[in-house]
């Protein structure tokens, strides 16, 4: 298994478990996460992003499905969909740049609709 694949697998596993400490092991103070909700730089800002996401996904009514997962050299890519009590993530995608043992750069984009 490539380092990229093992880091991506670890990230997805700890995200699914809502393990903030485990999730943050995949990032450094130099990491950057770019989303349509803003850009998050360094451990403190990225941890805040995941705390918000874990809060949203903490309900037992939440579900998430990975539709596609690809690894090519230092890049990981996932396509997913999810539903939480607040939102429907109709289509979402993340791209990860993992040059060593950590996620150096990540992007997220998605079509999500608030529930009424």
Secondary structure by P-SEA (a helix, b strand, c coil): ccaaaaaaaaaaaaaaacccccccccccccbbbbccccccccaaaaaaaaaaaaaaaccccbbbbbcbbbbcccbbbbbbccccccccccbbbbbbbbccccccbbbbbbbccccc
